[in-house]
Amino acid sequence: MYKSILRYFITVTLISMIITLGLSFALISSSMLSNTEKEMGYSVRLISHSIDYQGNLVQQIEELAPFAYSDQTRISIIDKNGKVLADTYKSLIAENHLHREEVQEALHHKDHYGYAIRKSDTTRERMLYVAYFNGNQVVRLSMPYHSVFEYASVIAPAILFSAIISFAISFIMSRKLARNVTKPLDELVDALNNMTDDFRFELKEYDYEEVETITSTLENLTHRLRKSMRETAFERNKQDEIISQMREGFVLLDENGCILTINKAARKILGSLEEKQSFIDHVTHHELLDALKSQEKHLHVEIPIGDSYYRCYISNLPFGKALFFVDITMAHNATKMREDFFSSVSHELKTPITSIRGYTELLSAGVITDEGKQKEVLNKILDQVRNMSNLINDILMLSRLDSRDLIVEEVPLHIKTTIENVLENYDASIIKKNIHVHTDLEDVIYIGNDQQLQTLISNLVSNAVKYNKENGDLNISLHEDNDHMVLVVADTGIGIPSGDQSRVFERFYRVDKGRSRALGGTGLGLAIVKHIVSYYDGSIQLRSQLDVGTQITISLPMKKAA
């Protein structure tokens, strides 16, 4: 900038000097011409008064010529009619000079002087003419004149010297001015280059109002910039915190597939990935790879990762892609469970319906005519209807427990009494198998729903009786431990194989399907027990050994009366 300003000022100075020198030269030349004309006018008038017009004119002007304006001065005497009476250049000039410009001006001008600059027809040179009319004759002086350059030799040295001095002074002043103008700007640049990370810098005070305006504007700009950076950093930190705390996995990729951002949840799902790594190189799921190659703006794929299922939502952005992983394991398992459930329900209902239809067709066709046989068939139909009713009730109970849409009334219950009532309901089966019942029951008061807890205890006791051995034992204990009600039901029955123990709480799962159906089981008893325990936020434990027996322990947290 310093060089530009200096170059600009020097250019302006040179142009100004050239114009000034030209005008000065023209004015000085004009002034010198005017002075020359006046001096020649004095000379021509003096010569006019020095001549004796009755004597020899040629001789007189020859004698006066050395005393004229200059050595090259030509003296002419012309009468009023334009006839040249005498001339120092030529002794005889026949050409009439009446219509010469200077002659006409001298004859008719009030001061009797005439001036002209033109090419002489006699000498063929450009001449300066000064004529004086004395009343009878016109005395004229002339000398060679080469326009303003006539005085160049006189004027040029002075003008050139003045130009050099002026240019030197202008150059020094221009440098000083350029330095004074650019110095604040250079200091501003240095201050900006040395600013801190939070855009702070030190500025001096300057005498120039324009520079002060710039510094004030810069300070306001950096202040707004710091404020904007703080707001941006706050928003970025807030976004990073939100992304890092999300349970869903989030990955942001650039256009080359490199990771820009990845949160902790995504690392747990995908493994130990870091920013700037290539995401595509670490992906092994072809469904996800195909989706990443797609140009659709929004799409999603479902992929299994380990024991879980995830739905990955992919959004194509101008600078890359955003991936959002949502755990759908529960929904996936619920869907699978529903499919299995409906399959099992249809299978469980098919058997009794087939039996009922077969027996009904036999009765309607009149195949069975014996009344005893007919009564026996009707009893079998009634048993199948009862089994179907129990199955449907159990299914409805499970459905309501799943959706937690049961509106239950919870009241303080004497669980000891509930257990005793349930045992009374199974007296016939207990006596039939000669099962020895042993109870150790504390009088625990639990706040809950009578029907739910009675169903829970009934299903446990039912299984303990059904799958017990002849002359076996049934042990039931109830006590309170660490604000929990603990119920233990143990039998000495057939037991459960270790491979099946993890699945006995699944719906419709039976260890021995043929025996279970023969005993009238629906396969939903322990599933209902598990759901009731879950409803009360309790826990359930199973211990079993083949041909030794099974023990189920239920622990439910105690509730305080409102």
Secondary structure, DSSP 8 states (H G I E B T S, - for coil): -HHHHHHHHHHHHHHHHHHHHHHHHHHHHHHHHHHHHHHHHHHHHHHHHH--TTS-HHHHHHHHGGGSSSTT-EEEEEETTS-EEEESS-S---S--TT-HHHHHHHHSTT-EEEEEEE-TTT-SEEEEEEEE-SSEEEEEEEE--GGGGGHHHHHHHHHHHHHHHHHHHHHHHHHHHHHHHHHHHHHHHHHHT--TTS-------S-HHHHHHHHHHHHHHHHHHHHHHHHHHHHHHHHHHHHH-SSEEEEEETTSBEEEE-HHHHHHH-S--TTSBSGGG---HHHHHHHH---SEEEEEEEETTEEEEEEEEEETTEEEEEEEE-HHHHHHHHHHHHHHHHHHHHHHHHHHHHHHHHHHHHHT----HHHHHHHHHHHHHHHHHHHHHHHHHHHHHHHHHT------EEEEHHHHHHHHHHHTHHHHHHHT-EEEEEE---EEEE-HHHHHHHHHHHHHHHHHT--TT-EEEEEEEEETTEEEEEEEE-SS---TTTTTTTTSTT--SSHHHHHHTT--S-HHHHHHHHHHHTT-EEEEEEETTTEEEEEEEEE-----
